[in-house]
Amino acid sequence: ILHVVIRHWREIVEALQELIASLRGLFQSTAKSRQRGPDDRNKGAVPAQPAVRFADLTNPFQAGGTVDPAIAVRRTYEALEIWAAGRGAARPPGSTATEFAQDLMSRYPELSDGIRRLTGIYAGMIYADRAPVAAELPPLSALWRALENRPAEQVSR
């Protein structure tokens, strides 16, 4: 275990930083909603913006060295959620990974293949305890590049 921790130290630290930033954003939004009265909670609702921006994330496929497939899949899926939220297409609470993917594929058909592959691998990993393999990663790397290269959209408020 120590060997794995030492070998993947940078990825572990980055994942923990992303987790802390996400939790900070969650607690801040919870505290703000408690400060408002019950009748004020939905007035003038604005689509939630992610606590972490996609541009701030590190592409695990460009980190150099061997990428652990499970970490790469998890980080790519989380990045897709953050990317979508930044475009006003956040994953609704209670929606499945497949429902979220279907919504994104209808909005961004040019990304459909990568989203479909990522969602299938992610769902197998999360819900069926299936370990992803390195041979499944090239399409995910291509999806990450496509997300990075897609121009930012203005989210209406």
N, C-alpha and C positions, 0 to 999 in steps of 0.2 A: 504494500500500500504506500509506503514511504517513497518508493521509487516512482510510482505513478504521480504522487503529489509533487515531487521535485520536478519530474519531467513536464508536467502540465501546470506548473505554478502560475505562469502568466495568464493562462486561460481561466484558472480558478480565481485569481485575483480580479480579473475583468468581470467574470460572472458575478462575483460577490459585490463588486462596485455597482453593476447594473441592478442587482437585487436591492441593494441599499437605496439607490436612487428611486427605484419603483416603489419601495415601501415608504420612503419619505413622501413621495407624491401622493400615495394612497392616504397616509395619515394626515397630510395637509388638507386634502380635499374632504376627508371625514370631519376634521376639526372645523373647517369652514361651513360645512352643511349643518353642524350642530349649533353654530353661532346664529344661524338664520332661524327664524320661526318656522313652524310646520307649514304655514300657508305660503311662505316665501321660497320654498325649496325648488319649485318648478317654474317660477316666474322668470321669464327671460332666460330660459335654459340655453346654454351654449354648448355645442358639441365638445366633449372632453378632449383635451389635447394631452398627448402622452407626456409623462414626467421626463422621459428620456426621448431624445430625437433620434431618428434613424441615422442621420448624418454623424451622430456622436458614437455610434456603435463601431466596433472593430470587426471587419470581415474575417471570420475564422479560417477562410481558405487562403488568405494572404498573410497569415501570421508566420508562415515559414515552418518547416518541419512537418512531421506527421500529425494529421488531425484525427482526434478520436471521433469516430462516426457518430456516437450518441451525443457527444457535446456539440458537434457541428449541426446535427439535425435539430436539437433543442434550441440552439442559439439562432439558427436560421428561421425557425418557426416564430420564435419570440420577436426577431427582427421584422418578419412579415407582419405580425400584429402591430408593432410600433409604426412601421411604414404605413400601413392601412389607416391607423388612427390619425396619423398626421395628415391624411387626405380626407378626413371626414367619414371614413369607412371602418370605424372601430368595430371589433368583434362584440356583438351584443351579449350581455350577461345571459348565461344559460344556453347559448347557442353551441352546437357541436362544432368540432373542427371541420367536418364536412359541410355543414351549413355555412360556416364562415367562408370556406373555400369557394363554394358555389356562388356566394354573393360577390366575392372578389373576381372570380372568373367572368361573371356577367359584366362587371364594371371594367375589367382590364383583360379582354379576350386574348391579347397578344402575350400575356403572362400565364395563360391557362395551363400549358403543359408543365411548367415548373411548379405552379401552385398545386396542381393535381398530384404530381410526384411527391412533393414535400409533404402534403397532407396525408397521403397514403403511408409514407414511411413513418411520419410522426404518429399517426393514429395506431399503427402497428406497434410502435415502441411504447406508447403511453397506455393503450388499452389492451393490447395482447401480449405485452412483455416480450416483444420481438426485438432482438438486437439488430440495429442497422449495420450494414457492411460497407467497407470503403468503396466498393464498386458502385454503390448507389449515390455517391457524393458528387460526381461531375455535373449532373443536372441541377443540383442544389447550388453549386458554385456559380453556374450560369444564371440561375434565378437571382442570386445575390447581386451579381454584376448588373443584371437587367434592372433591378430595383435601384441600385446606385446610379445608373445612367438615365433613369426616367426623370424628366424635368419635374420639379416641384409644382404642385397645383395649389391654387388659392382655395382655402376652405372658407365658405361663406359663414358669417356669424350672425 
